[in-house]
Amino acid sequence: MTKYKLEYIWLDGYTPVPNLRGKTQIKEFAEFPTLEQLPLWGFDGSSTQQAEGHSSDCVLKPVAHYPDPARTNGVLVLCEVMMPDGVTPHPSNKRATILDDEDAWFGFEQEYFFYKDGRPLGFPEHGYPAPQGEYYTGVGFKNVGSVARQIVEEHLDQCLAAGLNHEGINAEVAKGQWEFQIFGKGSRTAADQMWVARYLLMRLTEKYGIDIEWHCKPLGDTDWNGSGMHCNFSTKYMREVGGKEYFEALMAQFGKNLMEHIAVYGPDNDKRLTGKHETAPWNKFSYGVADRGASIRVPHSFVNNGYKGYLEDRRPNSQGDPYQIASRILKTISEVELPAVKAA
């Protein structure tokens, strides 16, 4: 038998953005445990905005697990928060209520800032570094500094070692800003892996004395880009059938549900979606081919392939909950009637 370090990870009850939490228990198993072997585990919900002190018990229910690349015999255990009966989802548990479609593919592009001493990594104590321009996909000390690339490379390795579908990394437009991408088939799978990737990044930067700033516009109304979490999505119908008629109906439905999408695309998005810095205004829906200033960017490959493939919703921001984002996209898609099949 081997003693395994089980790191139970969950989302707390803070609003509008939940925090990641984690605690460890040690269990013996003959080999790497299956999900079914991982027990429920209680915690003090009064310390996480999920219960009152006079009745503080909440329950962690394992829903996905991965090898922990930073620990010998470690397991990352992603959990849903349940009520004390262990069966009823807690009101803060968004994962339990999302729409899911295993044939729907999601790719999330997570942007974020490294922060140290209250400012983006690489910013001087007073004022700003050189204007934006060379930082995006930049190389060299003047563009990325001495430690950022070390962190993102280590994070990439940890994600891959954990079995996450990490798709890539790049330095972003602002100084100290980076991005990684996570892909998954099914909204739950994609969102699960994004939350675990976020957890790994935050845990990793502890040893560097650096924080991750997830806010979508940490530098306020300045000439510095904000952070998004662009969502690339497709359904089986979009990939295999598609067509211009269906695409136009889909865009009309996205436009109709403008505010429903904005409501779950992350807080303070009005500060980011201003029409500047490659964004569309938060209160206007638009789409365009290769247009990074539109709400939805339509890839050239989509049009050239007979309006089949994937689309990119550029409105979700860096603090957005991928469970709610993917679920809202699937709900809007479900409201579009499929074109009638023409008789031969």
C-alpha positions as CSV (number, residue, x, y, z in Angstrom):
1,M,0.0,0.0,0.0
2,T,1.1,3.5,-0.8
3,K,0.2,6.7,1.1
4,Y,-1.2,9.2,-1.4
5,K,-1.4,13.0,-0.8
6,L,-4.9,14.0,-1.9
7,E,-5.3,17.7,-2.6
8,Y,-9.1,18.5,-2.5
9,I,-9.8,21.6,-4.6
10,W,-13.0,23.5,-4.6
11,L,-14.6,26.9,-5.3
12,D,-15.8,29.0,-2.4
13,G,-18.9,31.1,-2.0
14,Y,-17.4,34.5,-2.6
15,T,-19.2,36.7,-5.2
16,P,-19.0,37.9,-7.9
17,V,-15.8,35.8,-8.3
18,P,-15.2,32.6,-6.3
19,N,-11.8,31.8,-4.9
20,L,-10.0,28.5,-5.3
21,R,-9.5,26.6,-2.0
22,G,-7.5,23.4,-1.3
23,K,-6.7,21.1,1.6
24,T,-4.8,17.8,1.8
25,Q,-5.6,14.4,3.3
26,I,-3.5,11.3,3.3
27,K,-5.0,7.9,2.2
28,E,-3.5,4.6,1.5
29,F,-4.2,2.8,-1.9
30,A,-2.6,-0.1,-3.6
31,E,-2.2,2.1,-6.8
32,F,-3.2,5.5,-8.1
33,P,-6.8,5.7,-6.9
34,T,-9.9,5.8,-9.1
35,L,-12.3,8.6,-8.8
36,E,-14.8,6.2,-7.2
37,Q,-12.3,5.4,-4.4
38,L,-11.9,9.0,-3.3
39,P,-14.1,9.7,-0.3
40,L,-16.4,12.6,0.5
41,W,-14.8,15.1,2.8
42,G,-16.3,17.8,5.1
43,F,-15.0,21.3,5.6
44,D,-15.9,24.5,7.5
45,G,-18.2,26.4,5.2
46,S,-18.5,29.3,7.6
47,S,-14.9,30.2,6.6
48,T,-15.6,30.2,2.9
49,Q,-18.9,32.1,2.6
50,Q,-20.8,28.8,2.2
51,A,-22.4,28.3,5.6
52,E,-23.3,30.0,8.9
53,G,-21.1,29.3,12.0
54,H,-23.9,27.6,13.9
55,S,-24.3,25.1,11.1
56,S,-21.0,25.2,9.3
57,D,-20.6,21.7,7.7
58,C,-20.3,21.4,3.9
59,V,-19.2,18.4,1.9
60,L,-16.6,18.0,-0.9
61,K,-17.6,15.6,-3.6
62,P,-14.8,14.5,-5.9
63,V,-15.8,14.9,-9.6
64,A,-12.4,14.8,-11.4
65,H,-8.9,13.9,-10.5
66,Y,-5.4,14.2,-11.9
67,P,-1.8,13.3,-11.0
68,D,-0.3,16.1,-8.9
69,P,3.0,17.0,-10.7
70,A,4.4,18.9,-7.7
71,R,4.1,16.1,-5.2
72,T,5.4,12.5,-4.9
73,N,2.3,10.3,-4.9
74,G,0.1,13.3,-5.2
75,V,-3.5,13.6,-6.6
76,L,-5.3,16.7,-7.5
77,V,-9.0,16.1,-6.6
78,L,-11.4,18.6,-8.1
79,C,-14.6,18.7,-6.0
80,E,-18.2,20.1,-6.1
81,V,-19.5,21.6,-2.9
82,M,-22.5,19.7,-1.5
83,M,-24.9,20.3,1.4
84,P,-24.3,18.2,4.6
85,D,-26.4,15.3,3.1
86,G,-23.6,14.9,0.5
87,V,-26.3,14.7,-2.3
88,T,-27.8,18.2,-2.7
89,P,-25.6,20.7,-4.5
90,H,-24.7,23.8,-2.5
91,P,-26.1,27.0,-4.0
92,S,-22.6,28.2,-4.9
93,N,-22.0,25.0,-6.9
94,K,-22.3,26.2,-10.5
95,R,-20.8,23.0,-12.0
96,A,-23.8,20.9,-10.8
97,T,-26.3,22.9,-12.8
98,I,-24.5,23.7,-16.1
99,L,-25.6,22.5,-19.5
100,D,-23.3,19.9,-20.9
101,D,-22.8,18.4,-24.4
102,E,-19.9,15.9,-24.8
103,D,-19.9,16.7,-28.5
104,A,-19.4,20.4,-27.9
105,W,-15.8,21.5,-27.9
106,F,-14.5,24.5,-26.0
107,G,-11.1,26.2,-26.0
108,F,-10.5,28.9,-23.4
109,E,-7.7,31.5,-23.8
110,Q,-6.8,32.6,-20.3
111,E,-5.1,35.9,-20.0
112,Y,-3.6,37.2,-16.7
113,F,-1.0,39.5,-15.2
114,F,1.9,38.6,-13.0
115,Y,1.8,41.0,-10.0
116,K,4.6,41.9,-7.6
117,D,4.7,44.7,-5.0
118,G,1.2,45.9,-6.1
119,R,2.0,46.4,-9.8
120,P,2.5,44.3,-12.9
121,L,5.7,42.4,-13.1
122,G,8.2,44.6,-14.9
123,F,6.5,47.9,-14.2
124,P,8.7,50.6,-12.5
125,E,7.8,51.7,-9.0
126,H,6.4,54.9,-10.5
127,G,4.9,55.5,-13.9
128,Y,4.9,53.0,-16.7
129,P,7.4,51.0,-18.8
130,A,7.7,51.6,-22.6
131,P,4.3,51.7,-24.4
132,Q,2.6,48.5,-25.6
133,G,4.0,47.2,-28.9
134,E,6.9,44.8,-28.5
135,Y,5.6,42.8,-25.5
136,Y,3.1,40.7,-27.4
137,T,4.8,37.3,-28.1
138,G,7.9,39.1,-27.1
139,V,11.4,37.7,-26.5
140,G,14.2,39.1,-24.5
141,F,14.7,40.6,-21.1
142,K,13.4,44.0,-21.9
143,N,10.1,42.5,-23.0
144,V,9.5,39.6,-20.6
145,G,12.0,40.1,-17.8
146,S,14.0,37.4,-16.0
147,V,11.4,35.2,-14.3
148,A,8.0,35.2,-16.2
149,R,9.0,32.8,-18.9
150,Q,10.5,30.4,-16.2
151,I,7.1,30.4,-14.5
152,V,5.0,29.9,-17.6
153,E,7.2,27.1,-18.8
154,E,7.0,25.4,-15.5
155,H,3.3,25.8,-15.4
156,L,3.0,24.3,-18.9
157,D,5.0,21.3,-17.8
158,Q,2.9,20.8,-14.7
159,C,-0.3,21.0,-16.7
160,L,0.9,18.4,-19.2
161,A,2.1,16.2,-16.4
162,A,-1.3,16.4,-14.8
163,G,-2.9,15.3,-18.0
164,L,-4.6,18.6,-18.8
165,N,-5.3,19.6,-22.4
166,H,-3.0,22.6,-22.3
167,E,-2.7,24.0,-25.8
168,G,0.0,26.6,-25.5
169,I,1.4,29.8,-24.0
170,N,2.4,33.3,-25.2
171,A,3.4,36.7,-23.8
172,E,0.5,39.1,-24.2
173,V,0.1,42.7,-25.3
174,A,0.8,44.4,-21.9
175,K,4.0,44.2,-19.9
176,G,3.7,41.4,-17.3
177,Q,0.7,39.9,-19.1
178,W,0.6,36.3,-20.3
179,E,-1.9,33.7,-21.7
180,F,-2.4,30.0,-21.7
181,Q,-5.0,27.9,-23.5
182,I,-7.0,24.9,-22.4
183,F,-9.1,22.7,-24.7
184,G,-11.8,20.2,-23.7
185,K,-14.6,18.2,-25.2
186,G,-17.8,18.9,-23.2
187,S,-18.4,22.0,-21.1
188,R,-17.7,20.3,-17.8
189,T,-14.4,18.7,-19.0
190,A,-13.1,22.0,-20.4
191,A,-14.1,24.1,-17.4
192,D,-12.8,21.5,-14.9
193,Q,-9.4,21.6,-16.6
194,M,-9.4,25.4,-16.7
195,W,-10.0,25.7,-13.0
196,V,-7.3,23.1,-12.2
197,A,-4.9,25.0,-14.5
198,R,-5.6,28.2,-12.6
199,Y,-5.0,26.4,-9.3
200,L,-1.7,25.1,-10.5
201,L,-0.5,28.5,-11.6
202,M,-1.5,30.2,-8.4
203,R,0.2,27.5,-6.3
204,L,3.3,27.6,-8.4
205,T,3.9,31.3,-8.1
206,E,3.9,31.1,-4.3
207,K,7.5,30.2,-4.3
208,Y,8.4,33.1,-6.6
209,G,6.7,35.7,-4.3
210,I,4.5,36.6,-7.2
211,D,0.7,36.8,-7.4
212,I,-1.7,36.3,-10.3
213,E,-4.0,39.2,-11.1
214,W,-7.1,37.8,-12.8
215,H,-9.0,41.1,-12.9
216,C,-10.1,42.0,-16.4
217,K,-8.8,45.6,-16.3
218,P,-6.3,45.9,-13.4
219,L,-4.7,49.1,-14.8
220,G,-8.0,50.9,-15.2
221,D,-8.8,53.4,-17.9
222,T,-5.3,53.6,-19.3
223,D,-3.8,52.7,-22.6
224,W,-2.9,49.2,-21.4
225,N,-4.8,46.1,-22.5
226,G,-7.2,44.3,-20.2
227,S,-7.4,40.5,-19.8
228,G,-9.9,38.3,-21.5
229,M,-10.7,34.6,-21.6
230,H,-11.8,34.3,-25.2
231,C,-14.0,31.2,-25.7
232,N,-13.6,29.2,-28.9
233,F,-16.6,26.8,-29.3
234,S,-18.2,24.4,-31.7
235,T,-20.9,21.8,-31.7
236,K,-21.0,18.7,-33.8
237,Y,-23.6,20.4,-36.0
238,M,-21.4,23.4,-36.4
239,R,-18.4,21.2,-37.4
240,E,-20.2,18.7,-39.7
241,V,-23.2,20.6,-41.2
242,G,-23.1,24.3,-40.5
243,G,-24.0,26.5,-43.4
244,K,-24.6,30.2,-43.9
245,E,-28.3,30.1,-43.0
246,Y,-27.6,28.4,-39.7
247,F,-24.7,30.7,-38.9
248,E,-26.8,33.8,-39.5
249,A,-29.6,32.4,-37.3
250,L,-27.0,31.6,-34.6
251,M,-25.6,35.1,-34.7
252,A,-29.1,36.6,-34.4
253,Q,-29.7,34.5,-31.3
254,F,-26.4,35.6,-29.8
255,G,-27.4,39.2,-30.4
256,K,-30.9,38.6,-28.9
257,N,-29.2,37.2,-25.7
258,L,-26.6,40.0,-25.4
259,M,-27.3,40.8,-21.8
260,E,-27.7,37.2,-20.7
261,H,-24.2,36.5,-21.9
262,I,-22.6,39.7,-20.4
263,A,-24.2,38.7,-17.1
264,V,-22.0,35.6,-16.8
265,Y,-18.9,36.7,-18.8
266,G,-17.1,38.1,-15.7
267,P,-17.5,41.1,-13.5
268,D,-16.4,44.6,-14.5
269,N,-16.6,43.7,-18.1
270,D,-17.8,47.2,-19.0
271,K,-14.3,48.5,-18.0
272,R,-12.7,46.1,-20.5
273,L,-15.3,45.9,-23.3
274,T,-15.0,49.6,-24.4
275,G,-14.4,49.3,-28.1
276,K,-10.7,49.9,-27.5
277,H,-7.8,47.4,-27.2
278,E,-9.3,44.8,-29.5
279,T,-12.7,44.7,-27.8
280,A,-16.3,45.3,-28.8
281,P,-18.5,47.6,-26.6
282,W,-20.2,45.5,-23.9
283,N,-23.7,46.7,-24.8
284,K,-23.5,46.1,-28.6
285,F,-23.3,42.7,-30.3
286,S,-21.3,42.3,-33.5
287,Y,-19.5,39.7,-35.5
288,G,-16.9,39.8,-38.3
289,V,-14.5,37.7,-40.2
290,A,-11.0,37.9,-38.5
291,D,-12.3,40.9,-36.6
292,R,-10.8,41.1,-33.1
293,G,-12.8,44.2,-32.4
294,A,-16.1,42.2,-32.8
295,S,-18.0,40.4,-30.1
296,I,-17.5,37.2,-32.1
297,R,-14.6,36.6,-34.4
298,V,-15.4,34.4,-37.4
299,P,-12.2,32.6,-38.6
300,H,-11.4,32.7,-42.3
301,S,-11.3,28.9,-42.1
302,F,-15.0,28.8,-40.9
303,V,-16.2,30.8,-44.0
304,N,-13.9,29.0,-46.4
305,N,-15.2,25.6,-45.2
306,G,-18.8,26.4,-46.0
307,Y,-19.6,28.1,-42.6
308,K,-18.4,25.0,-40.7
309,G,-16.1,24.8,-37.8
310,Y,-15.6,26.9,-34.7
311,L,-16.3,30.5,-33.6
312,E,-14.6,32.7,-31.0
313,D,-16.6,34.7,-28.5
314,R,-14.2,37.4,-27.4
315,R,-16.3,38.9,-24.6
316,P,-15.7,36.5,-21.7
317,N,-13.1,38.1,-19.3
318,S,-10.2,36.7,-17.4
319,Q,-12.2,36.4,-14.1
320,G,-15.1,34.6,-15.8
321,D,-16.4,31.2,-14.6
322,P,-15.9,28.8,-17.5
323,Y,-18.8,26.6,-16.2
324,Q,-21.2,29.5,-16.6
325,I,-19.7,30.8,-19.8
326,A,-19.9,27.4,-21.6
327,S,-23.3,26.8,-20.3
328,R,-24.7,30.1,-21.5
329,I,-23.2,29.5,-25.0
330,L,-24.8,26.1,-25.2
331,K,-28.1,27.5,-24.0
332,T,-28.1,30.1,-26.8
333,I,-27.1,27.5,-29.4
334,S,-29.9,25.2,-28.2
335,E,-32.5,28.0,-28.9
336,V,-31.6,28.1,-32.6
337,E,-33.8,25.9,-34.8
338,L,-31.9,23.7,-37.2
339,P,-32.7,24.3,-40.9
340,A,-35.1,21.9,-42.4
341,V,-33.6,19.2,-44.5
342,K,-34.6,19.7,-48.1
343,A,-36.2,16.8,-49.9
344,A,-34.1,15.2,-52.6
